[in-house]
Amino acid sequence: MMQYKTNSNLPDLKYLQIDLQATSHYQLQAAELVEQAILNNEGVLADNGALCIETGKFTGRSPKDRFIVLDEETKDKVNWNAVNQPIAEAHFETLWNQVTNYLSQQKLYVLDAKACADPAEEITIRVVSTNASHNLFASNLFINDNDAKAENQPDWSILVAPQYTIADYAALGLNNENFVAINFTKRIVLIAGTGYTGEIKKSIFTVLNYLLPTYKQYLTMHCSANRGENGETALYFGLSGTGKTTLSSDKRRQLIGDDEHVWTEDKVFNIEGGCYAKCIGLNAESEPEIYQAVRFNSLLENVKFHKGTRQPDYEDKSITENIRVSYPLEFIENIVPNGQGSAPKHIFFLAADAFGVLPPISKLTVEQAMYYFINGYTSKIAGTEAGITTPQATFSACFGQAFLPLHPTKYADLLGKKLEQHPDIQVWLVNTGWVAGPYGVGNRIKLGYTRTLIREALAGKLSEQEFITHPIFGLHMPKACDAVPAEILNPVALWEDAAAYEKQALELKGLFEKNYEQFRQK
């Protein structure tokens, strides 16, 4: 008979105000967590072995319900705005009391793990959840702590109560009955009323986006990273739909990580120990690495099955388009085992430009790199959201505004200093979107062309080409690249109407400038 680690093995959670009264479990292995989740009716097994759950009302993050405690630590450091909403210390205390009173009555799952692949910078994390599946997610996304001991108090604790909602939320400074609250002084994160697992990983990313730039002057980054055979590291920044995960997953290069990294004085390291990938439209041909990673130990979210089977239907978006899978990083074959790499030699800013005016690739100066970094541009296309009939510019500062507690200029300044210190770093702007016209007129650039351009840049061959300057954006565009038609490289050449191109390009440039004004004033 399987023996679970119950109360006698559990950490003392009184420091969290939790007085356990029900049988609970500590540091369960993945197989045990899957078994518990099924016994709890949290989910079912798919035919590929993955645990499949539904996250309920919330199938994505709820940015309007994320708060940071306003206290002596944060009052003069956090960039308070609609993203970083303040909550009073007294209100946090009340919420903490309510949540922990609830948790004390529940069967709980407790996991000790770590974040930051560099042992010198790692933090320990304790995740306390009512759902076994949330512990499985945390086990997949964070780094295993093989030295965890129940008697040790962690650096940070995350309390997750998906089923608990706050009735008197308005009186406590909340916008809704669900919330995420981060307390930097007590080093506690409260997550209540939402079953979306991504809130767990992004809360720790937010924590590190505050701590490391503030106290270490390290640049925390929402990007993927990989390493070539020569040991050179490359970074890939990009918002949803730009191809960040796809382009950083290259069989010729080792994956360091796919989403969250830190750049110290001399190295880059992964914050996480796993991947959290969108899988709408997933198939073995287009994204074989992710497809093969969906197996036992993986956690599928909001994925429907083909009728009468347990076979995941990755085309079914009846619950949400944001269907996802989490899995340990080692489920990807070609990885850097220790999650670390040297300081980057190449940085790629990916933008899916639906206006069809940006070059497929261009080389940036330091000044341009900071400009495009702090703007964090991509675009939405017609049909992706109600009311969108023409391309819409989307800006997210530093390609991750939702997770930045400090002012975006802090992160941009850190990047600028690194680029000035290391003039050999090459920064590229890559358009993974449309050419020969905007969305609906032109066509999306072939993935094969984009891969070739990036590989040629990484090999140093693109820099050897002759460059011309874009007349409107001032970008430096290569005139030639092996295996890519020359006319693809200059966006103007593919438009039938040069005047129409100029009008569209000027419109996009104006949107860039308008967005940038908020940073120019700082």
KOLVEX-792148 format. One line per field, with one value per residue (C-alpha): residue number from 1; chain; x, y, z. Coordinates in nm, 3 decimals, padded with zeros to 5 digits, always signed. Each point is the difference from the previous one (the first is absolute). Example, Ala and Ser with C-alpha at 12.3 -4.5 7.8 and 13.67 -1.06 7.14 Angstrom:
<recs>
i	1,2
ch	A,A
px	+01.230,+00.137
py	-00.450,+00.344
pz	+00.780,-00.066
</recs>
This chain:
<recs>
i	1,2,3,4,5,6,7,8,9,10,11,12,13,14,15,16,17,18,19,20,21,22,23,24,25,26,27,28,29,30,31,32,33,34,35,36,37,38,39,40,41,42,43,44,45,46,47,48,49,50,51,52,53,54,55,56,57,58,59,60,61,62,63,64,65,66,67,68,69,70,71,72,73,74,75,76,77,78,79,80,81,82,83,84,85,86,87,88,89,90,91,92,93,94,95,96,97,98,99,100,101,102,103,104,105,106,107,108,109,110,111,112,113,114,115,116,117,118,119,120,121,122,123,124,125,126,127,128,129,130,131,132,133,134,135,136,137,138,139,140,141,142,143,144,145,146,147,148,149,150,151,152,153,154,155,156,157,158,159,160,161,162,163,164,165,166,167,168,169,170,171,172,173,174,175,176,177,178,179,180,181,182,183,184,185,186,187,188,189,190,191,192,193,194,195,196,197,198,199,200,201,202,203,204,205,206,207,208,209,210,211,212,213,214,215,216,217,218,219,220,221,222,223,224,225,226,227,228,229,230,231,232,233,234,235,236,237,238,239,240,241,242,243,244,245,246,247,248,249,250,251,252,253,254,255,256,257,258,259,260,261,262,263,264,265,266,267,268,269,270,271,272,273,274,275,276,277,278,279,280,281,282,283,284,285,286,287,288,289,290,291,292,293,294,295,296,297,298,299,300,301,302,303,304,305,306,307,308,309,310,311,312,313,314,315,316,317,318,319,320,321,322,323,324,325,326,327,328,329,330,331,332,333,334,335,336,337,338,339,340,341,342,343,344,345,346,347,348,349,350,351,352,353,354,355,356,357,358,359,360,361,362,363,364,365,366,367,368,369,370,371,372,373,374,375,376,377,378,379,380,381,382,383,384,385,386,387,388,389,390,391,392,393,394,395,396,397,398,399,400,401,402,403,404,405,406,407,408,409,410,411,412,413,414,415,416,417,418,419,420,421,422,423,424,425,426,427,428,429,430,431,432,433,434,435,436,437,438,439,440,441,442,443,444,445,446,447,448,449,450,451,452,453,454,455,456,457,458,459,460,461,462,463,464,465,466,467,468,469,470,471,472,473,474,475,476,477,478,479,480,481,482,483,484,485,486,487,488,489,490,491,492,493,494,495,496,497,498,499,500,501,502,503,504,505,506,507,508,509,510,511,512,513,514,515,516,517,518,519,520,521,522
ch	A,A,A,A,A,A,A,A,A,A,A,A,A,A,A,A,A,A,A,A,A,A,A,A,A,A,A,A,A,A,A,A,A,A,A,A,A,A,A,A,A,A,A,A,A,A,A,A,A,A,A,A,A,A,A,A,A,A,A,A,A,A,A,A,A,A,A,A,A,A,A,A,A,A,A,A,A,A,A,A,A,A,A,A,A,A,A,A,A,A,A,A,A,A,A,A,A,A,A,A,A,A,A,A,A,A,A,A,A,A,A,A,A,A,A,A,A,A,A,A,A,A,A,A,A,A,A,A,A,A,A,A,A,A,A,A,A,A,A,A,A,A,A,A,A,A,A,A,A,A,A,A,A,A,A,A,A,A,A,A,A,A,A,A,A,A,A,A,A,A,A,A,A,A,A,A,A,A,A,A,A,A,A,A,A,A,A,A,A,A,A,A,A,A,A,A,A,A,A,A,A,A,A,A,A,A,A,A,A,A,A,A,A,A,A,A,A,A,A,A,A,A,A,A,A,A,A,A,A,A,A,A,A,A,A,A,A,A,A,A,A,A,A,A,A,A,A,A,A,A,A,A,A,A,A,A,A,A,A,A,A,A,A,A,A,A,A,A,A,A,A,A,A,A,A,A,A,A,A,A,A,A,A,A,A,A,A,A,A,A,A,A,A,A,A,A,A,A,A,A,A,A,A,A,A,A,A,A,A,A,A,A,A,A,A,A,A,A,A,A,A,A,A,A,A,A,A,A,A,A,A,A,A,A,A,A,A,A,A,A,A,A,A,A,A,A,A,A,A,A,A,A,A,A,A,A,A,A,A,A,A,A,A,A,A,A,A,A,A,A,A,A,A,A,A,A,A,A,A,A,A,A,A,A,A,A,A,A,A,A,A,A,A,A,A,A,A,A,A,A,A,A,A,A,A,A,A,A,A,A,A,A,A,A,A,A,A,A,A,A,A,A,A,A,A,A,A,A,A,A,A,A,A,A,A,A,A,A,A,A,A,A,A,A,A,A,A,A,A,A,A,A,A,A,A,A,A,A,A,A,A,A,A,A,A,A,A,A,A,A,A,A,A,A,A,A,A,A,A,A,A,A,A,A,A,A,A,A,A,A,A,A,A,A,A,A,A,A,A,A,A,A,A,A,A,A,A,A,A,A,A,A,A,A,A,A,A,A,A,A,A,A
px	+00.000,+00.140,+00.098,-00.050,+00.184,-00.276,-00.018,+00.295,+00.231,-00.145,+00.175,-00.135,-00.215,-00.080,+00.234,-00.262,-00.286,-00.106,-00.095,-00.057,-00.300,-00.033,+00.228,+00.240,+00.301,+00.356,+00.244,-00.195,+00.153,-00.168,-00.165,-00.145,-00.131,-00.164,-00.162,-00.124,-00.138,-00.201,-00.127,-00.105,-00.184,+00.226,+00.064,+00.042,+00.281,+00.032,+00.105,+00.354,+00.026,-00.034,-00.233,-00.275,-00.180,-00.237,+00.087,-00.357,-00.106,+00.353,+00.188,+00.270,+00.148,-00.224,+00.222,-00.261,-00.003,+00.375,+00.116,+00.323,+00.001,+00.078,+00.243,+00.339,+00.178,-00.199,-00.147,+00.287,+00.121,-00.303,-00.136,-00.358,-00.253,-00.283,+00.241,+00.158,-00.300,+00.062,-00.175,+00.021,+00.190,-00.312,-00.204,+00.268,-00.005,-00.375,+00.026,+00.283,-00.209,-00.301,+00.199,+00.199,-00.311,-00.142,+00.320,+00.025,-00.320,+00.110,+00.211,+00.313,+00.289,+00.334,+00.295,+00.346,+00.184,+00.241,+00.025,+00.317,+00.234,+00.311,+00.062,+00.144,-00.330,-00.261,-00.300,-00.201,-00.376,-00.273,-00.329,-00.301,-00.308,-00.336,+00.036,+00.254,+00.004,+00.131,+00.281,+00.074,+00.016,+00.241,+00.209,+00.020,+00.076,+00.234,+00.335,+00.003,+00.139,+00.161,+00.130,-00.337,-00.069,-00.333,+00.156,+00.154,-00.195,+00.010,+00.092,-00.350,-00.336,-00.292,-00.346,-00.239,-00.373,-00.182,-00.342,+00.008,-00.150,-00.030,-00.358,+00.082,+00.265,-00.078,+00.047,+00.345,+00.119,-00.058,-00.178,-00.150,-00.044,+00.323,+00.347,+00.377,+00.184,+00.378,+00.154,+00.372,+00.053,-00.158,+00.114,-00.343,-00.220,-00.373,-00.193,-00.373,-00.310,+00.181,+00.102,+00.233,+00.338,+00.200,-00.060,+00.243,+00.294,-00.060,-00.020,+00.357,+00.113,-00.147,+00.182,+00.334,-00.071,-00.008,+00.280,+00.280,+00.002,-00.047,+00.256,+00.239,-00.027,-00.068,-00.222,-00.302,-00.149,-00.319,+00.176,+00.118,+00.368,+00.208,+00.364,+00.193,+00.269,+00.262,-00.152,-00.140,-00.334,-00.291,-00.310,-00.344,-00.249,-00.354,-00.364,-00.261,-00.023,+00.344,+00.162,+00.225,-00.038,+00.013,+00.309,+00.198,-00.072,+00.261,+00.149,+00.335,+00.007,-00.050,-00.296,+00.088,-00.361,-00.314,-00.143,+00.181,+00.370,+00.249,+00.309,+00.269,+00.341,+00.130,-00.272,-00.361,-00.200,-00.350,-00.235,-00.210,+00.034,-00.277,-00.208,-00.355,-00.092,-00.309,-00.123,-00.283,+00.049,+00.284,+00.114,+00.302,+00.110,+00.007,+00.119,+00.136,+00.188,-00.310,-00.221,+00.230,+00.025,-00.373,+00.014,-00.028,+00.104,-00.116,-00.307,-00.244,-00.236,-00.342,+00.060,-00.299,+00.017,-00.107,-00.351,-00.010,+00.375,+00.263,+00.200,+00.063,-00.159,+00.241,-00.225,-00.294,-00.008,-00.352,+00.133,+00.272,+00.263,+00.248,+00.026,+00.333,+00.232,+00.265,+00.286,+00.354,+00.276,+00.166,-00.296,+00.169,+00.286,+00.261,+00.036,+00.276,-00.025,+00.110,-00.219,+00.291,+00.179,+00.256,-00.099,-00.181,+00.168,-00.330,-00.336,-00.313,-00.310,-00.287,-00.302,-00.290,-00.063,-00.348,+00.048,+00.250,+00.255,+00.288,+00.296,+00.030,+00.323,+00.200,+00.306,-00.047,+00.229,+00.012,-00.239,-00.241,+00.025,-00.112,-00.281,-00.144,+00.056,-00.194,-00.278,-00.037,-00.201,-00.213,-00.348,-00.339,-00.171,-00.359,-00.218,+00.209,-00.227,-00.348,+00.002,+00.346,-00.035,+00.342,+00.348,+00.038,+00.338,+00.068,+00.272,+00.124,+00.300,+00.312,-00.214,-00.149,-00.172,-00.252,+00.281,+00.212,-00.038,+00.262,-00.023,+00.084,+00.287,+00.182,+00.016,+00.079,+00.285,+00.145,-00.013,+00.157,+00.292,+00.066,-00.003,+00.242,+00.230,-00.008,+00.004,+00.043,-00.360,-00.219,-00.367,-00.249,-00.362,-00.181,-00.340,-00.173,-00.323,-00.114,+00.178,-00.125,-00.286,-00.189,-00.201,-00.275,+00.204,+00.353,+00.115,+00.181,+00.371,+00.099,+00.129,+00.284,+00.120,-00.008,+00.192,+00.262,+00.041,+00.048,+00.244,+00.202,+00.005,+00.117,+00.274,+00.129,-00.070,-00.276,+00.226,+00.240,-00.266,-00.049,-00.274,-00.236,-00.197,-00.378,-00.125,-00.268,+00.109,+00.375,+00.054,+00.305,-00.113,+00.232,-00.009,+00.056,-00.019,+00.070,-00.316,-00.228,-00.119,+00.153,-00.336,-00.130,+00.254,-00.128,-00.369,-00.061,+00.089,-00.282,-00.281,-00.171,-00.071,+00.302,-00.216,-00.231,+00.304,+00.133,-00.336,-00.025,+00.361,-00.045,-00.314,+00.184,+00.295,-00.244,-00.143,+00.351,+00.074,-00.329,+00.066,+00.359,-00.102,-00.088,+00.363,+00.160,-00.149,+00.173
py	+00.000,+00.341,+00.204,+00.374,+00.260,+00.127,+00.222,-00.144,+00.087,+00.342,+00.330,+00.204,+00.254,+00.214,+00.270,+00.033,+00.000,-00.345,-00.249,-00.325,-00.207,-00.231,-00.267,+00.176,-00.085,+00.129,-00.029,-00.260,-00.133,+00.075,-00.344,+00.047,+00.346,-00.130,-00.280,+00.243,+00.236,-00.282,-00.116,+00.361,+00.021,+00.286,-00.154,-00.311,-00.164,+00.059,-00.290,+00.138,-00.020,+00.372,+00.114,+00.214,+00.259,+00.291,+00.320,+00.125,+00.360,+00.121,-00.142,+00.268,+00.252,+00.270,+00.313,+00.226,-00.222,+00.000,+00.215,+00.091,+00.096,+00.368,+00.028,+00.145,-00.247,+00.071,+00.350,+00.182,-00.282,-00.153,+00.170,+00.033,-00.011,-00.213,-00.294,+00.041,+00.075,+00.079,-00.171,+00.119,-00.204,-00.026,-00.134,-00.257,-00.114,-00.052,-00.192,-00.210,-00.086,-00.094,-00.214,-00.181,-00.066,-00.169,-00.190,-00.128,-00.197,-00.156,-00.290,+00.173,-00.078,+00.154,+00.021,+00.141,+00.104,+00.264,+00.273,+00.120,-00.254,+00.179,-00.149,+00.334,+00.176,-00.269,+00.063,-00.268,-00.010,-00.180,-00.054,-00.086,-00.091,-00.167,-00.165,-00.271,+00.119,+00.343,-00.170,-00.200,+00.324,+00.150,-00.317,+00.025,+00.372,+00.055,-00.170,-00.315,+00.051,-00.333,+00.136,+00.125,-00.061,+00.047,+00.194,+00.265,+00.317,+00.106,+00.338,+00.037,-00.171,-00.018,-00.085,-00.121,-00.030,-00.021,-00.073,+00.278,+00.337,+00.324,+00.110,+00.351,+00.065,+00.369,+00.084,-00.159,+00.202,-00.274,+00.027,-00.350,-00.303,-00.153,+00.148,-00.041,+00.197,+00.023,+00.109,+00.077,+00.057,-00.325,-00.182,-00.153,-00.029,-00.061,-00.141,-00.051,-00.045,-00.097,-00.343,+00.129,-00.154,+00.265,+00.241,-00.212,+00.031,+00.364,+00.102,-00.121,+00.162,+00.328,-00.048,-00.047,+00.290,+00.213,-00.149,-00.065,+00.335,+00.190,-00.171,-00.169,+00.221,-00.318,+00.017,-00.230,-00.084,-00.140,-00.190,-00.339,-00.094,-00.261,-00.087,-00.096,-00.262,+00.271,+00.086,+00.336,+00.096,+00.162,+00.164,+00.018,+00.262,+00.001,+00.028,-00.269,-00.112,+00.124,-00.344,+00.032,-00.362,-00.140,+00.194,-00.067,-00.375,-00.084,-00.349,+00.160,+00.181,-00.092,+00.156,+00.184,+00.093,+00.118,+00.289,+00.160,+00.080,+00.212,+00.172,+00.058,+00.154,-00.294,-00.259,-00.074,-00.252,-00.144,+00.092,-00.312,-00.376,-00.058,+00.130,+00.134,-00.009,+00.099,-00.299,+00.129,-00.170,-00.212,-00.282,-00.224,+00.161,+00.370,-00.025,-00.352,+00.088,+00.126,-00.273,-00.273,+00.167,-00.053,-00.326,-00.137,+00.267,+00.278,+00.206,+00.094,+00.289,+00.055,-00.244,-00.191,-00.359,-00.129,-00.139,-00.345,-00.004,+00.128,+00.144,+00.374,+00.219,+00.291,+00.171,+00.023,+00.347,-00.029,+00.061,+00.247,+00.070,+00.011,-00.378,-00.086,-00.274,+00.005,-00.247,-00.028,+00.148,-00.342,-00.113,+00.201,-00.203,+00.264,+00.211,+00.154,-00.217,+00.264,+00.274,+00.242,+00.168,+00.269,+00.363,+00.025,+00.070,+00.048,+00.141,-00.030,+00.216,-00.181,+00.193,-00.144,+00.318,-00.025,+00.341,-00.170,+00.283,-00.115,-00.177,-00.378,+00.072,+00.311,+00.075,+00.249,+00.257,+00.025,+00.295,-00.186,-00.313,+00.192,+00.166,-00.325,-00.178,+00.250,+00.020,-00.382,-00.005,-00.255,+00.026,-00.162,-00.102,+00.025,-00.271,-00.073,+00.212,+00.139,+00.337,-00.032,+00.039,+00.148,-00.064,+00.136,+00.092,-00.157,+00.130,-00.173,+00.170,-00.218,-00.277,-00.074,+00.305,-00.206,-00.142,+00.310,+00.149,+00.268,+00.273,-00.138,+00.247,-00.188,-00.315,+00.198,+00.181,-00.332,-00.130,+00.318,-00.023,-00.360,+00.086,+00.287,-00.224,-00.272,+00.166,-00.340,-00.096,+00.016,+00.089,-00.080,+00.094,-00.287,+00.032,-00.338,+00.153,+00.123,+00.102,+00.128,+00.182,+00.006,-00.289,-00.085,+00.123,-00.132,-00.331,-00.111,-00.046,-00.365,-00.153,-00.153,+00.344,+00.129,-00.302,+00.048,+00.370,-00.071,-00.284,+00.220,+00.276,-00.245,-00.131,+00.354,-00.019,+00.261,+00.264,-00.047,+00.111,+00.353,+00.189,+00.274,+00.239,-00.007,+00.346,+00.026,-00.214,+00.048,-00.374,-00.166,-00.272,-00.258,+00.007,-00.375,-00.329,-00.349,-00.206,+00.303,+00.196,+00.348,+00.170,-00.146,+00.201,+00.345,+00.033,+00.289,-00.215,-00.247,+00.257,+00.074,+00.359,+00.181,+00.293,-00.235,-00.157,+00.340,+00.097,-00.324,+00.023,+00.359,-00.101,-00.273,+00.230,+00.251,-00.267,-00.086,+00.364,+00.050,-00.302,+00.105,+00.345,-00.147,-00.115,+00.312,+00.202,-00.212
pz	+00.000,-00.101,+00.304,-00.030,+00.203,+00.227,+00.306,+00.190,-00.290,-00.073,+00.065,+00.286,-00.183,+00.302,-00.135,-00.276,+00.254,-00.122,+00.272,-00.187,+00.104,-00.300,-00.144,-00.233,-00.214,-00.033,-00.289,-00.198,-00.319,-00.332,-00.020,+00.348,-00.086,-00.317,+00.198,+00.263,-00.264,-00.155,+00.341,+00.068,-00.336,-00.105,-00.341,-00.213,-00.192,-00.374,-00.221,-00.016,+00.381,+00.076,+00.277,-00.152,+00.216,-00.048,+00.186,+00.037,-00.041,-00.065,-00.298,+00.012,+00.238,+00.142,-00.009,+00.157,+00.308,+00.076,+00.293,+00.179,+00.366,+00.047,+00.292,+00.094,-00.227,-00.313,+00.028,-00.173,-00.225,-00.172,-00.311,+00.123,-00.285,-00.142,-00.024,+00.344,+00.216,+00.366,+00.286,+00.360,+00.259,+00.217,-00.290,-00.077,+00.363,-00.018,-00.326,+00.140,+00.307,-00.212,-00.243,+00.269,+00.210,-00.309,-00.080,+00.358,-00.058,-00.329,-00.115,-00.127,-00.231,+00.091,-00.238,+00.064,-00.315,-00.129,-00.261,-00.180,-00.157,+00.130,+00.349,+00.115,-00.073,+00.070,+00.222,+00.177,-00.049,+00.192,-00.186,+00.218,-00.204,+00.038,-00.343,-00.074,-00.361,+00.107,+00.188,-00.317,-00.199,+00.251,-00.006,-00.379,-00.021,+00.291,+00.063,+00.212,+00.348,+00.079,+00.330,+00.123,+00.366,+00.172,+00.288,-00.227,-00.064,-00.365,-00.142,-00.146,+00.058,-00.244,+00.135,-00.270,+00.073,-00.338,+00.152,+00.258,-00.087,+00.199,+00.064,+00.130,-00.264,-00.060,+00.368,-00.018,-00.299,-00.259,-00.334,+00.006,+00.222,-00.138,+00.049,-00.001,+00.270,+00.035,+00.329,-00.039,+00.371,+00.118,-00.317,-00.052,-00.309,+00.041,-00.298,+00.051,-00.213,-00.321,-00.123,-00.271,+00.084,-00.185,+00.288,+00.206,-00.237,-00.086,+00.365,+00.056,-00.325,+00.129,+00.331,-00.176,-00.237,+00.314,+00.209,-00.250,-00.185,+00.328,+00.220,-00.245,-00.311,-00.201,-00.306,+00.027,-00.339,-00.148,-00.278,-00.118,-00.028,-00.177,-00.052,-00.313,-00.045,+00.048,+00.339,-00.109,+00.155,-00.183,+00.151,-00.162,+00.119,-00.133,+00.099,-00.060,-00.363,-00.105,-00.013,+00.307,+00.110,-00.354,-00.108,+00.317,-00.037,-00.259,-00.027,-00.081,+00.333,+00.366,+00.181,+00.322,+00.072,-00.176,+00.201,+00.297,+00.037,+00.194,-00.141,+00.264,-00.059,-00.198,-00.054,-00.082,+00.200,-00.011,+00.283,-00.052,-00.024,-00.250,-00.287,-00.023,-00.367,-00.194,-00.195,-00.217,-00.336,+00.136,-00.228,-00.040,-00.325,+00.092,+00.361,+00.057,+00.320,+00.182,-00.147,+00.129,+00.340,+00.063,+00.190,+00.352,+00.253,-00.233,+00.090,-00.277,+00.069,-00.157,-00.284,-00.135,-00.127,-00.339,+00.039,+00.156,+00.071,+00.241,-00.289,+00.048,-00.264,-00.033,-00.254,+00.241,+00.155,+00.142,+00.353,-00.098,-00.262,+00.287,+00.036,+00.158,+00.116,+00.271,+00.019,+00.141,-00.214,-00.032,-00.214,-00.277,-00.148,-00.080,+00.314,+00.209,+00.313,+00.250,-00.152,-00.039,-00.287,-00.065,-00.051,-00.335,-00.331,-00.184,+00.107,-00.215,+00.046,-00.171,-00.131,-00.199,-00.198,-00.152,-00.167,-00.229,+00.008,+00.223,-00.164,+00.053,+00.186,+00.083,+00.209,+00.285,+00.153,+00.381,-00.010,-00.228,+00.216,+00.308,-00.198,-00.133,+00.331,+00.207,-00.261,-00.015,-00.323,-00.179,-00.155,+00.016,-00.320,-00.115,+00.146,+00.311,+00.219,-00.038,-00.173,-00.155,-00.378,-00.083,+00.146,+00.352,+00.150,+00.340,+00.231,+00.315,+00.158,-00.003,-00.151,+00.342,+00.150,+00.196,+00.215,+00.061,+00.351,-00.072,-00.261,-00.348,-00.035,+00.279,-00.215,-00.316,+00.176,+00.116,-00.357,-00.134,+00.243,-00.100,-00.370,+00.060,+00.204,-00.265,-00.345,-00.167,+00.087,-00.308,+00.036,-00.274,-00.064,-00.173,-00.165,+00.022,-00.132,-00.340,-00.320,-00.337,+00.171,+00.329,+00.138,-00.247,-00.298,+00.043,+00.140,+00.312,-00.054,-00.031,+00.321,-00.201,-00.109,+00.357,+00.129,-00.273,+00.077,+00.370,-00.067,-00.236,+00.261,+00.267,-00.231,-00.057,-00.374,-00.002,+00.153,-00.292,-00.248,-00.128,+00.188,-00.112,+00.221,+00.011,-00.107,+00.271,+00.296,-00.042,+00.037,-00.156,-00.241,-00.161,-00.381,-00.034,+00.189,-00.126,-00.065,+00.040,-00.309,+00.002,-00.062,+00.329,+00.200,-00.099,+00.095,-00.243,-00.301,+00.063,+00.008,-00.330,+00.107,+00.146,+00.114,+00.190,+00.164,+00.108,+00.147,+00.198,+00.120,+00.115,+00.186,+00.188,+00.073,+00.145,+00.231,+00.116,+00.077,+00.180,+00.222,+00.063,+00.129,+00.341,+00.041,-00.146,+00.285,+00.266
</recs>
